[in-house]
Amino acid sequence: MGTYTMKIFGITGQKNTGKTSLMERVLKEVVSRGITVSTIKHAHHDTDIDHPGRDSYRHRQAGASQVVLSTKNRWAIMTELRGSPEAELEDIIKSMKPVQLILIEGYKDNLYSKIETFRQEINKPLLARSNGTIKAVASDASIQDLKIPNFNLNNTKEITNFLLQEVRIKIEN
């Protein structure tokens, strides 16, 4: 793997608007073009990738600050905050192995450029009207008076081309 200046772009939106589905489709499209990519997913709820009874869970419960779980196929580092503030996005990014592109799901208020997913049926306000970091909207409907691009939520190729153009990664179809 080479050394990269990592480009960062986000996908955000209200709950149940298709963020994860779009993220998955864009990720597959980017990878199919030979671009190295990693992802960061922000969750507002407490989630645990470890389960009671597992050795790694027992290590954390016994007080370990970090637990590395390593197998022949993958490894993960779990860090217990133990009352400390949530990790800053910048610190998370700095800890990651260099790739050409980092895609971020969530983090509505971070400073990176992002695409908003929007579904009319959810009946929530469009974040793009008040958030200048949103550079385009991927929606299930045409949105009036929008000063930024409005893509069809299912047009993965067009959305991916826009995203790669925004981060200045050469577009190869």
NORVEN-V110396 format. One record per residue. RES is the residue in one letter. PSI is psi in degrees with one decimal (* if undefined). D_CENTER is the distance of its C-alpha to the mean C-alpha in Angstrom with 1 decimal. Layout:
BEGIN
res=[RES	RES]
psi=[PSI	PSI]
d_center=[D_CENTER	D_CENTER]
END
This chain:
BEGIN
res=[M	G	T	Y	T	M	K	I	F	G	I	T	G	Q	K	N	T	G	K	T	S	L	M	E	R	V	L	K	E	V	V	S	R	G	I	T	V	S	T	I	K	H	A	H	H	D	T	D	I	D	H	P	G	R	D	S	Y	R	H	R	Q	A	G	A	S	Q	V	V	L	S	T	K	N	R	W	A	I	M	T	E	L	R	G	S	P	E	A	E	L	E	D	I	I	K	S	M	K	P	V	Q	L	I	L	I	E	G	Y	K	D	N	L	Y	S	K	I	E	T	F	R	Q	E	I	N	K	P	L	L	A	R	S	N	G	T	I	K	A	V	A	S	D	A	S	I	Q	D	L	K	I	P	N	F	N	L	N	N	T	K	E	I	T	N	F	L	L	Q	E	V	R	I	K	I	E	N]
psi=[135.7	178.0	131.3	150.6	106.4	129.6	146.1	133.3	146.8	160.6	123.4	176.1	174.3	165.2	140.9	31.7	1.4	20.4	-51.4	-39.7	-44.5	-42.0	-46.7	-44.3	-44.0	-41.9	-48.3	-40.7	-44.0	-46.5	-38.6	-19.4	6.5	15.4	132.3	135.8	144.2	164.4	155.4	129.1	123.1	134.3	139.3	-16.0	158.0	127.8	153.3	125.4	-3.1	158.3	147.1	139.0	-26.2	149.3	-44.6	-38.1	-42.9	-37.2	-45.8	-44.0	-28.8	-8.5	3.6	138.2	-40.8	145.5	127.0	126.3	118.5	131.2	178.9	-17.4	-23.8	165.4	153.8	144.7	124.2	128.6	124.6	126.6	-28.1	49.5	-10.6	159.3	155.5	145.0	140.6	143.0	-42.5	-41.1	-37.2	-46.3	-43.8	-26.2	-7.9	150.9	137.3	134.0	173.1	-33.9	134.6	124.0	131.4	128.8	124.7	-143.4	55.5	-38.4	5.2	169.0	-4.6	151.2	149.7	164.4	138.4	132.6	139.9	133.1	128.3	-40.3	-22.1	-25.5	45.4	155.6	150.2	119.7	-31.2	-25.4	-21.7	3.6	106.1	-11.1	-10.7	117.2	-12.2	162.7	135.3	113.2	162.5	4.7	158.7	133.9	127.1	152.5	34.0	127.5	4.4	163.7	143.6	104.7	153.3	128.5	-27.8	0.1	74.5	-43.4	-45.6	-41.9	-43.6	-43.0	-44.1	-48.6	-48.2	-35.3	-41.5	-38.4	2.8	46.2	130.4	128.9	120.3	120.8	*]
d_center=[21.7	22.3	21.4	18.7	17.7	14.0	12.4	9.2	7.7	5.5	5.9	7.9	11.2	13.8	14.1	15.1	14.3	12.4	8.7	8.4	11.3	10.2	7.0	9.7	12.2	10.6	9.7	13.4	14.7	13.5	14.8	17.9	18.6	18.8	15.8	14.5	10.7	8.7	5.2	4.6	4.8	7.2	10.4	13.5	15.9	17.3	16.3	18.0	17.4	21.0	24.1	27.5	30.1	27.9	29.2	25.9	25.8	29.4	28.7	26.2	28.7	31.4	29.7	27.7	25.2	23.1	23.5	22.6	22.7	23.6	24.7	25.7	22.5	19.8	19.6	17.6	18.4	18.5	19.4	21.4	21.2	24.6	24.6	23.0	20.4	16.7	15.3	14.4	11.0	13.4	15.1	12.2	11.4	15.2	15.6	13.6	15.6	15.8	14.2	14.3	10.7	7.5	4.4	2.1	2.5	6.0	8.0	10.4	12.8	11.5	13.3	10.9	11.5	9.4	10.5	11.6	12.4	15.9	18.6	22.2	23.2	20.9	23.1	20.8	20.9	18.9	16.7	17.2	20.9	20.4	17.1	17.9	14.4	13.7	15.2	15.4	15.4	15.0	17.7	20.3	23.0	24.2	23.8	26.9	27.2	23.6	23.8	20.6	19.9	19.6	18.5	19.4	16.4	17.7	18.3	15.5	17.6	18.3	14.7	13.7	16.9	16.1	12.7	14.6	17.5	15.7	14.6	18.0	17.4	20.5	20.1	22.0	22.5]
END
